[in-house]
Amino acid sequence: MSRAGKRSGRRSARIGAILALGLALAVLARGQSAAPSGGSPQTAAAPAVDVEGDWLITPDGRLRRPEVAKPALPKEVTRAFIIPIKQAITGATLDAIRRKIIPIKTRKAQIVIFDMDTPGGSGGAMAGIVRLIMQDLKDIYTVAYVNPDALSAGAIISVACDEIVMAPAARIGAAMPILIAPTGQIVELPEKVRGKFESADLAGARAMADRNGYDNDLIEGMITIDRVIWLIRRRGGQEPRELQIVDAADWYGRVADVPPGRQPVTQRAVPTDAQWEYVRTIAGPNKLVTLTANEAVAYGLATRVVDSMEQLRQAFNITAAPEALTDTWSERMVGFLTSPAVMVVLLFVGILALYLEIITPGFGVPGTIAIICFAILFGSRYLAGLAQVWEIALFVLGVGLLLVEIFVTPGFGVMGIAGILCCLAALLAIAMANPPDKLPLPDTELDWSLLTHGAMALVAGVTLAVVGAAILARYLPRVPVASRLVLAPPQAAAVPPATEDANILDIRPGQTGEVVQICRPVGKVRIGERLMDAIADGAFLNAGTRVVVLRNEGNRLVVEEKT
């Protein structure tokens, strides 16, 4: 391979690589789990804590917990859902979670538990999942149950939730962005490129930390190795033994009792009356914050440690069995059937088959095909939580109005227009997720995405069906076999020949009159004071239409609309 080809291959590998909060960090995290503070002997697992109001009470001191607004939970939780994330996070994971959030929203979930065991994965997929949690689940209480690992992208997803709960042997952290080539090798990022990615990730992490009441420095320490994170304690003042988690760079020379090697040699002397003292290093130089279960609780990141999902149910008083939204073949099948491409095909085939059923005698194969297509269209979306019963009823009403307009009422008017509007409204409504008691109005990015794709599929399917129907109307009667399946144009009713003194003999072509009884195509028209049988030449003529006589056939008049 030429040098240019090699350079191109390397460039493609970099561009096509996943910006991962990656699998390699799982190895890094394992190394850190033995000494999560950068090897310091003072970084043993923190003991369990007590809670007093806004404070976490540990043997080290008192750590303030910020008060933040979160969705309210009822005393008894009866609508709980579990979303497992048990693998590396990829685009497929994002698509699966997007599908699972739809029934969660429509069924008014009270709590959603993310069952986390992941080494990390794609940064893009992680960002999509975080947006879903913060936008589409903003009114639903979310819990990340780390059992046993939420590393890299999994840690950031956990921080996006309202609460984090840990299993006894769980770990969380190590969320630095890295680049993984298609070959699976880690691509070292230049410092400036790494800084660009980290800057965006740090800003997002601070927003999530502020939203859910987590410590900014602790979360930032998970993402960048440029931070040294300390736990320090106030010596006196109004809040003695108050603890703070800090970036050591901001506190050099202000904290007493720092062990040798824990700060620059060139630091300025620490005042003898320093108000803060060193407790421990949470993450040392060139290390990422990675916490055990007890540490996460002691530092205010997690609220509790539970052994199992059953204990977690008891902790949140979930009285009804939670529904686990697992990745089954049926869930994937429903996801396929509700895709925009399949919606286009179902609409095209269903509308075209319905048209064929209308223009052919009796009830046969086209009508059956139409019923099957619309049953799949609405049934799959009902199972996915996209279609509500009233939306399906609205579509059925629209089809009924159209059939009444075609076969019962004369002409095409209010009934037909109302039927079309009902059908279109129902098809748009099933594109979005909404509870039964709310109108399907877009609110979040997911809602707009579903509506946009649904509208595009609706336009494409209806357009293709109309074009197909026009082609069939023009060429189907000319096909030898198919022409016998198409309804022949209605023939005029037989009438007895007119006698010599009949009034109809005086009518001449060019005379005008008015339709009294709809000509479909046979009806009655009034010429002057006389009521005559007539047949429309071409389109049906509604009552009240002004007509002109084309010819007199002796026992009937052939008329057309006067222009």
C-alpha positions as CSV (number, residue, x, y, z in Angstrom):
1,M,0.0,0.0,0.0
2,S,1.3,3.5,-0.8
3,R,2.1,6.0,1.9
4,A,-0.8,8.1,0.8
5,G,-3.1,5.1,1.1
6,K,-1.7,4.3,4.5
7,R,-2.3,7.9,5.6
8,S,-5.8,7.8,4.2
9,G,-6.5,4.6,6.0
10,R,-5.2,6.0,9.3
11,R,-7.3,9.1,8.7
12,S,-10.4,7.1,8.0
13,A,-9.8,5.0,11.1
14,R,-9.6,8.1,13.2
15,I,-12.7,9.7,11.7
16,G,-14.7,6.5,11.7
17,A,-13.6,5.6,15.2
18,I,-16.1,5.8,18.0
19,L,-15.5,8.6,20.4
20,A,-15.7,6.3,23.3
21,L,-15.9,6.6,27.0
22,G,-14.6,3.3,26.5
23,L,-13.9,-0.3,27.1
24,A,-10.3,0.4,27.9
25,L,-11.3,2.5,30.9
26,A,-12.7,-0.7,32.5
27,V,-9.1,-1.9,32.7
28,L,-8.0,1.4,34.0
29,A,-10.8,1.4,36.6
30,R,-9.8,-2.1,37.8
31,G,-6.3,-0.8,38.4
32,Q,-7.8,2.1,40.3
33,S,-10.2,0.1,42.3
34,A,-7.4,-1.4,44.4
35,A,-6.1,2.1,45.2
36,P,-8.7,4.6,44.0
37,S,-6.8,7.5,45.5
38,G,-3.7,7.1,43.5
39,G,-2.1,4.6,45.9
40,S,-2.5,6.6,49.1
41,P,-2.8,4.5,52.2
42,Q,-5.4,7.0,53.5
43,T,-7.9,6.1,50.8
44,A,-9.6,3.1,52.4
45,A,-13.2,2.7,51.8
46,A,-15.3,5.2,53.7
47,P,-17.7,3.8,56.3
48,A,-21.5,4.1,56.1
49,V,-23.0,7.5,56.8
50,D,-25.9,9.0,58.7
51,V,-28.1,11.8,57.4
52,E,-29.1,14.8,59.4
53,G,-31.1,17.2,57.3
54,D,-28.8,18.6,54.6
55,W,-25.8,16.9,56.1
56,L,-24.0,13.6,55.6
57,I,-22.4,12.6,58.9
58,T,-19.3,10.3,58.7
59,P,-16.4,9.7,61.1
60,D,-14.4,12.2,59.0
61,G,-16.9,15.0,59.5
62,R,-20.0,16.6,58.0
63,L,-20.6,16.9,54.2
64,R,-23.3,19.2,53.1
65,R,-25.8,17.8,50.5
66,P,-27.2,20.5,48.2
67,E,-30.9,20.8,48.1
68,V,-32.3,20.4,44.6
69,A,-35.8,19.9,43.2
70,K,-36.6,16.4,42.0
71,P,-39.8,14.7,40.8
72,A,-42.0,13.7,43.7
73,L,-42.6,10.1,44.5
74,P,-45.8,8.8,46.0
75,K,-45.8,7.0,49.3
76,E,-46.6,3.8,47.4
77,V,-45.1,3.4,43.9
78,T,-47.2,1.3,41.7
79,R,-45.9,2.1,38.2
80,A,-42.2,1.3,38.1
81,F,-40.1,0.3,35.1
82,I,-36.6,-1.2,34.8
83,I,-34.3,-0.4,31.9
84,P,-31.3,-2.7,31.9
85,I,-28.0,-1.5,30.5
86,K,-25.9,-4.6,30.7
87,Q,-23.4,-4.2,27.8
88,A,-21.1,-1.8,26.1
89,I,-23.1,1.4,25.2
90,T,-23.5,1.7,21.4
91,G,-26.0,3.3,19.0
92,A,-28.1,0.2,19.3
93,T,-28.3,0.8,23.1
94,L,-29.6,4.3,22.4
95,D,-32.2,3.1,19.9
96,A,-33.4,0.5,22.4
97,I,-33.7,3.0,25.2
98,R,-35.5,5.4,22.9
99,R,-38.1,2.7,22.2
100,K,-38.5,1.9,25.8
101,I,-39.1,5.4,26.9
102,I,-42.2,5.6,24.7
103,P,-44.3,3.2,26.8
104,I,-42.8,4.7,29.9
105,K,-44.2,8.1,29.0
106,T,-47.6,6.9,27.8
107,R,-48.2,4.8,30.9
108,K,-47.3,7.5,33.3
109,A,-44.4,5.9,35.1
110,Q,-43.6,7.0,38.6
111,I,-40.1,5.7,38.8
112,V,-37.6,4.4,36.2
113,I,-34.6,2.3,37.3
114,F,-31.6,2.0,35.1
115,D,-30.0,-1.4,36.0
116,M,-26.3,-0.5,35.2
117,D,-23.5,-2.9,34.5
118,T,-21.4,-1.4,31.7
119,P,-17.8,-0.7,31.0
120,G,-18.7,2.3,28.9
121,G,-19.0,2.8,25.1
122,S,-19.8,5.4,22.5
123,G,-19.8,9.0,23.6
124,G,-22.5,9.9,21.0
125,A,-24.8,7.2,22.3
126,M,-24.1,8.3,25.9
127,A,-25.0,11.9,25.0
128,G,-28.3,10.7,23.4
129,I,-29.3,8.7,26.5
130,V,-28.4,11.6,28.8
131,R,-30.7,13.9,26.7
132,L,-33.5,11.3,26.9
133,I,-33.2,11.2,30.7
134,M,-33.0,14.9,31.2
135,Q,-35.8,15.8,28.7
136,D,-38.2,13.0,28.3
137,L,-37.9,11.7,31.8
138,K,-37.6,15.0,33.5
139,D,-41.0,14.6,35.3
140,I,-40.3,11.0,36.3
141,Y,-38.0,10.0,39.1
142,T,-35.0,8.2,37.8
143,V,-32.6,5.9,39.7
144,A,-29.3,4.4,38.5
145,Y,-28.7,1.1,40.2
146,V,-25.0,0.4,39.8
147,N,-24.7,-3.4,39.9
148,P,-21.8,-3.9,39.7
149,D,-20.1,-1.4,37.3
150,A,-21.0,2.0,35.9
151,L,-17.7,3.0,34.3
152,S,-17.0,5.6,31.6
153,A,-20.2,6.4,29.7
154,G,-22.1,4.4,32.3
155,A,-20.9,6.8,35.0
156,I,-22.2,9.9,33.2
157,I,-25.5,8.2,32.5
158,S,-25.8,7.5,36.2
159,V,-25.0,11.1,37.1
160,A,-27.8,12.2,34.8
161,C,-30.3,10.3,37.0
162,D,-32.1,11.8,40.1
163,E,-30.5,9.3,42.4
164,I,-27.7,6.7,42.4
165,V,-27.9,3.5,44.4
166,M,-25.0,1.1,44.6
167,A,-24.6,-2.7,45.0
168,P,-22.0,-3.7,47.7
169,A,-19.2,-4.5,45.2
170,A,-20.1,-1.7,42.7
171,R,-17.8,0.9,41.2
172,I,-18.5,4.1,39.4
173,G,-16.3,6.6,37.6
174,A,-13.4,6.6,35.1
175,A,-15.3,8.6,32.4
176,M,-12.4,10.2,30.4
177,P,-13.2,10.5,26.7
178,I,-10.9,8.4,24.5
179,L,-10.8,7.4,20.9
180,I,-11.1,3.8,19.8
181,A,-10.1,2.8,16.2
182,P,-12.2,0.2,14.3
183,T,-9.5,-2.3,15.1
184,G,-10.2,-1.9,18.8
185,Q,-7.0,-0.1,19.6
186,I,-6.9,3.0,21.7
187,V,-5.9,6.1,19.6
188,E,-3.9,8.6,21.7
189,L,-5.5,12.0,21.4
190,P,-3.3,15.0,21.1
191,E,-3.5,17.3,24.2
192,K,-5.4,20.0,22.4
193,V,-7.9,17.6,20.9
194,R,-8.4,15.9,24.2
195,G,-8.9,19.3,25.8
196,K,-11.6,20.1,23.3
197,F,-13.6,16.9,24.0
198,E,-13.0,17.2,27.8
199,S,-14.2,20.8,27.8
200,A,-17.6,19.9,26.4
201,D,-17.9,16.9,28.6
202,L,-16.9,18.9,31.7
203,A,-19.6,21.5,31.0
204,G,-22.2,18.9,30.6
205,A,-21.1,17.1,33.7
206,R,-21.3,20.3,35.7
207,A,-24.9,20.9,34.5
208,M,-25.9,17.4,35.5
209,A,-24.2,17.7,38.9
210,D,-25.9,21.0,39.6
211,R,-29.3,19.6,38.5
212,N,-29.0,16.5,40.8
213,G,-27.1,17.8,43.7
214,Y,-23.7,16.1,43.1
215,D,-20.3,17.7,43.8
216,N,-18.8,19.4,40.7
217,D,-15.2,18.6,41.5
218,L,-16.0,15.0,42.2
219,I,-17.7,14.6,38.8
220,E,-15.1,16.5,36.9
221,G,-12.4,14.3,38.5
222,M,-14.1,11.3,36.8
223,I,-13.6,12.9,33.3
224,T,-10.1,14.5,33.4
225,I,-6.8,13.4,34.8
226,D,-5.8,17.1,35.1
227,R,-7.5,17.3,38.5
228,V,-6.2,16.2,41.9
229,I,-9.2,15.8,44.1
230,W,-8.9,16.2,47.9
231,L,-11.3,15.8,50.8
232,I,-10.6,18.5,53.4
233,R,-12.1,19.4,56.7
234,R,-12.8,22.7,58.5
235,R,-10.9,23.1,61.8
236,G,-13.3,25.5,63.5
237,G,-15.8,28.2,62.7
238,Q,-19.5,28.1,62.6
239,E,-19.5,24.6,61.0
240,P,-16.7,22.7,62.7
241,R,-15.7,19.4,61.0
242,E,-17.4,20.5,57.8
243,L,-16.1,18.5,54.8
244,Q,-15.5,19.7,51.3
245,I,-14.4,17.9,48.1
246,V,-12.1,20.3,46.3
247,D,-9.7,20.6,43.3
248,A,-6.3,20.6,45.1
249,A,-4.8,23.1,42.7
250,D,-7.2,25.7,44.1
251,W,-6.1,25.0,47.7
252,Y,-2.4,24.6,47.7
253,G,-0.9,26.5,50.6
254,R,-4.2,26.9,52.3
255,V,-4.7,23.4,53.8
256,A,-2.8,22.1,56.8
257,D,-1.4,18.6,57.4
258,V,-0.9,17.8,53.8
259,P,1.5,14.7,53.7
260,P,4.8,15.1,51.8
261,G,4.4,14.6,48.1
262,R,0.8,15.6,48.0
263,Q,1.4,19.2,46.8
264,P,4.1,21.1,44.9
265,V,7.5,21.6,46.7
266,T,7.4,25.2,45.7
267,Q,4.1,25.9,47.6
268,R,3.9,28.8,49.9
269,A,4.0,28.1,53.6
270,V,0.7,27.1,55.2
271,P,-0.4,29.6,57.8
272,T,-0.5,28.2,61.4
273,D,-4.1,29.3,61.7
274,A,-5.3,27.6,58.5
275,Q,-9.0,26.9,58.7
276,W,-8.9,23.7,56.7
277,E,-6.9,20.5,57.1
278,Y,-6.2,17.6,54.7
279,V,-8.2,14.4,55.1
280,R,-7.4,12.3,52.1
281,T,-6.8,12.3,48.4
282,I,-9.8,11.0,46.4
283,A,-7.9,11.0,43.0
284,G,-4.2,11.6,42.7
285,P,-2.2,13.0,39.8
286,N,-2.9,11.4,36.5
287,K,-5.7,9.3,38.0
288,L,-9.5,9.4,37.5
289,V,-12.1,9.4,40.3
290,T,-13.4,5.9,40.6
291,L,-15.4,5.1,43.7
292,T,-16.5,2.0,45.5
293,A,-20.0,1.8,46.9
294,N,-19.1,3.0,50.4
295,E,-17.0,5.9,49.0
296,A,-19.8,7.0,46.7
297,V,-22.2,7.1,49.7
298,A,-19.7,8.9,51.9
299,Y,-18.9,11.6,49.2
300,G,-22.6,12.2,48.5
301,L,-22.7,10.6,45.1
302,A,-24.9,7.6,46.0
303,T,-27.6,7.6,48.6
304,R,-27.5,3.9,49.7
305,V,-26.1,0.5,49.2
306,V,-28.5,-2.4,48.5
307,D,-27.8,-6.1,47.9
308,S,-30.5,-6.7,45.2
309,M,-33.3,-5.3,43.1
310,E,-35.7,-6.6,45.7
311,Q,-34.1,-4.5,48.4
312,L,-34.2,-1.5,46.1
313,R,-37.9,-2.1,45.7
314,Q,-38.4,-2.0,49.4
315,A,-36.3,1.1,49.8
316,F,-38.6,3.0,47.4
317,N,-41.7,1.3,48.6
318,I,-42.5,-0.1,45.1
319,T,-45.6,-2.2,45.9
320,A,-46.3,-3.5,42.4
321,A,-43.8,-5.6,40.5
322,P,-41.6,-3.4,38.3
323,E,-41.8,-4.1,34.6
324,A,-38.4,-4.9,33.1
325,L,-38.1,-3.6,29.6
326,T,-35.7,-6.2,28.3
327,D,-34.4,-6.6,24.7
328,T,-36.6,-9.5,23.5
329,W,-37.2,-10.6,20.0
330,S,-40.8,-9.3,20.2
331,E,-39.6,-5.9,21.4
332,R,-37.2,-5.7,18.4
333,M,-40.0,-6.8,16.1
334,V,-42.3,-4.1,17.3
335,G,-39.5,-1.6,16.9
336,F,-39.0,-2.7,13.3
337,L,-42.8,-2.5,12.5
338,T,-43.0,1.0,13.9
339,S,-40.0,2.3,11.8
340,P,-40.8,5.1,9.3
341,A,-39.8,2.8,6.3
342,V,-42.3,0.1,7.3
343,M,-45.0,2.8,7.9
344,V,-44.5,4.0,4.3
345,V,-45.0,0.5,2.9
346,L,-48.0,-0.3,5.1
347,L,-49.7,3.0,4.1
348,F,-49.0,2.6,0.4
349,V,-50.2,-1.0,0.3
350,G,-53.2,-0.4,2.6
351,I,-54.5,2.6,0.8
352,L,-54.0,1.1,-2.6
353,A,-55.7,-2.2,-1.6
354,L,-58.6,-0.2,-0.1
355,Y,-59.0,1.7,-3.4
356,L,-59.0,-1.6,-5.3
357,E,-61.7,-3.0,-3.0
358,I,-63.9,0.0,-3.6
359,I,-63.7,-0.3,-7.4
360,T,-64.2,-4.1,-7.5
361,P,-67.5,-5.9,-6.8
362,G,-68.1,-7.7,-3.5
363,F,-65.4,-8.1,-0.8
364,G,-62.3,-10.0,-1.6
365,V,-58.5,-10.1,-1.4
366,P,-57.8,-6.3,-1.7
367,G,-60.1,-5.6,1.3
368,T,-58.4,-8.3,3.3
369,I,-55.0,-6.9,2.5
370,A,-56.1,-3.4,3.5
371,I,-57.4,-4.6,6.8
372,I,-54.1,-6.5,7.5
373,C,-51.9,-3.5,6.7
374,F,-53.8,-1.1,8.9
375,A,-54.1,-3.7,11.7
376,I,-50.3,-4.1,11.6
377,L,-49.8,-0.3,11.4
378,F,-52.0,0.5,14.4
379,G,-51.4,-2.7,16.4
380,S,-47.6,-2.4,16.4
381,R,-47.8,1.2,17.5
382,Y,-50.4,0.3,20.2
383,L,-48.0,-2.3,21.6
384,A,-45.1,0.2,21.4
385,G,-47.1,2.8,23.3
386,L,-47.4,5.1,20.3
387,A,-51.1,4.6,19.6
388,Q,-54.0,5.1,22.0
389,V,-57.4,3.6,21.8
390,W,-59.0,7.0,20.9
391,E,-56.5,7.5,18.1
392,I,-57.4,4.1,16.6
393,A,-61.1,5.0,17.0
394,L,-60.6,8.3,15.2
395,F,-59.1,6.5,12.2
396,V,-62.0,4.0,12.1
397,L,-64.4,6.9,12.3
398,G,-62.6,8.6,9.4
399,V,-62.8,5.5,7.2
400,G,-66.5,5.1,8.1
401,L,-67.2,8.7,7.0
402,L,-65.4,8.2,3.7
403,L,-67.4,5.0,3.0
404,V,-70.7,6.8,3.8
405,E,-69.7,9.6,1.5
406,I,-68.9,7.2,-1.4
407,F,-71.8,4.8,-1.1
408,V,-74.6,6.7,0.6
409,T,-74.6,10.5,0.3
410,P,-74.6,12.2,-3.1
411,G,-71.5,13.9,-4.4
412,F,-68.5,14.7,-2.2
413,G,-68.9,17.1,0.6
414,V,-68.7,17.5,4.4
415,M,-68.7,13.8,5.2
416,G,-65.8,13.1,2.9
417,I,-63.7,16.0,4.0
418,A,-64.3,15.1,7.7
419,G,-63.3,11.5,7.0
420,I,-60.0,12.5,5.4
421,L,-59.2,14.9,8.2
422,C,-60.0,12.2,10.9
423,C,-57.7,9.7,9.1
424,L,-54.8,12.2,8.7
425,A,-55.1,13.4,12.3
426,A,-55.1,9.8,13.6
427,L,-52.1,8.9,11.5
428,L,-50.1,11.9,12.8
429,A,-51.2,11.2,16.4
430,I,-49.8,7.7,16.4
431,A,-46.4,9.0,15.4
432,M,-45.9,10.4,18.9
433,A,-45.9,9.1,22.4
434,N,-48.6,10.6,24.7
435,P,-50.6,9.4,27.7
436,P,-54.3,8.6,26.9
437,D,-55.5,11.8,28.6
438,K,-53.1,14.2,26.7
439,L,-53.1,15.4,23.2
440,P,-50.1,14.3,21.1
441,L,-48.2,17.6,21.1
442,P,-44.4,17.6,20.7
443,D,-42.4,18.8,23.7
444,T,-39.0,17.2,23.7
445,E,-36.4,16.4,21.1
446,L,-37.7,12.8,20.9
447,D,-41.2,14.0,20.3
448,W,-40.2,16.2,17.5
449,S,-38.1,13.4,16.0
450,L,-41.0,11.0,16.1
451,L,-43.4,13.6,14.6
452,T,-41.0,14.6,11.8
453,H,-40.3,11.0,10.8
454,G,-44.0,10.1,11.1
455,A,-45.1,13.0,9.0
456,M,-42.5,12.3,6.3
457,A,-43.6,8.6,6.2
458,L,-47.3,9.7,6.0
459,V,-46.7,12.0,3.1
460,A,-44.6,9.5,1.3
461,G,-47.1,6.6,1.8
462,V,-50.1,8.6,0.8
463,T,-48.4,10.1,-2.2
464,L,-47.3,6.7,-3.5
465,A,-50.8,5.3,-3.0
466,V,-52.4,8.2,-4.9
467,V,-50.0,7.8,-7.8
468,G,-50.6,4.0,-7.7
469,A,-54.4,4.5,-7.7
470,A,-54.2,6.9,-10.7
471,I,-52.1,4.3,-12.6
472,L,-54.5,1.5,-11.8
473,A,-57.6,3.6,-12.7
474,R,-56.1,4.3,-16.1
475,Y,-54.6,0.9,-17.1
476,L,-56.4,-1.7,-15.0
477,P,-59.6,-1.8,-17.2
478,R,-57.4,-2.4,-20.2
479,V,-55.9,-5.6,-18.8
480,P,-57.9,-8.5,-20.2
481,V,-58.2,-10.5,-16.9
482,A,-58.2,-7.5,-14.5
483,S,-60.9,-5.6,-16.5
484,R,-63.5,-8.3,-15.4
485,L,-62.7,-7.5,-11.8
486,V,-63.5,-3.7,-12.1
487,L,-67.0,-2.4,-11.7
488,A,-68.5,-1.4,-15.0
489,P,-69.9,2.2,-15.3
490,P,-73.6,2.3,-14.2
491,Q,-76.0,2.0,-17.1
492,A,-79.1,4.2,-17.5
493,A,-82.3,2.6,-16.3
494,A,-84.6,1.3,-19.1
495,V,-87.6,3.5,-19.8
496,P,-90.4,3.0,-22.2
497,P,-90.3,4.8,-25.6
498,A,-91.9,8.2,-25.7
499,T,-95.2,8.7,-27.4
500,E,-95.7,11.3,-30.1
501,D,-97.4,13.7,-27.7
502,A,-94.8,13.3,-24.9
503,N,-93.4,16.5,-23.6
504,I,-89.8,15.3,-24.0
505,L,-90.1,15.5,-27.8
506,D,-90.2,19.3,-27.7
507,I,-86.9,19.6,-25.9
508,R,-84.0,20.7,-28.1
509,P,-80.2,20.5,-27.7
510,G,-79.0,23.7,-26.1
511,Q,-81.9,24.2,-23.8
512,T,-81.0,24.7,-20.1
513,G,-82.5,23.4,-16.9
514,E,-81.8,22.4,-13.3
515,V,-81.1,19.0,-11.7
516,V,-83.9,18.1,-9.4
517,Q,-82.8,14.5,-8.5
518,I,-79.1,13.7,-8.6
519,C,-77.9,12.3,-11.9
520,R,-75.8,9.3,-10.9
521,P,-75.7,9.1,-13.9
522,V,-79.5,8.8,-14.3
523,G,-81.7,11.3,-12.6
524,K,-84.3,14.0,-13.2
525,V,-84.0,17.6,-14.5
526,R,-86.5,20.4,-14.8
527,I,-86.7,22.1,-18.2
528,G,-89.0,25.1,-17.8
529,E,-92.0,23.7,-16.0
530,R,-91.5,20.1,-17.2
531,L,-89.7,17.4,-15.2
532,M,-87.7,15.0,-17.4
533,D,-85.6,11.9,-17.0
534,A,-82.0,12.6,-17.9
535,I,-78.6,11.0,-17.9
536,A,-75.4,12.8,-17.1
537,D,-72.7,12.8,-19.7
538,G,-69.6,12.3,-17.6
539,A,-69.4,13.3,-14.0
540,F,-72.4,12.9,-11.6
541,L,-74.5,16.0,-11.2
542,N,-75.8,17.0,-7.8
543,A,-79.3,18.5,-7.2
544,G,-79.4,22.2,-8.0
545,T,-76.8,22.0,-10.7
546,R,-77.5,24.0,-13.9
547,V,-77.3,21.8,-17.0
548,V,-77.6,22.1,-20.7
549,V,-79.1,19.5,-23.0
550,L,-76.7,17.9,-25.3
551,R,-79.1,15.7,-27.2
552,N,-82.6,14.2,-27.1
553,E,-82.7,10.5,-27.5
554,G,-86.5,10.3,-27.6
555,N,-87.0,8.8,-24.2
556,R,-84.3,10.6,-22.2
557,L,-82.2,13.7,-22.3
558,V,-78.4,13.6,-22.2
559,V,-77.2,16.6,-20.2
560,E,-74.0,18.1,-18.9
561,E,-73.2,20.8,-16.4
562,K,-73.6,24.3,-17.8
563,T,-70.3,26.2,-17.8
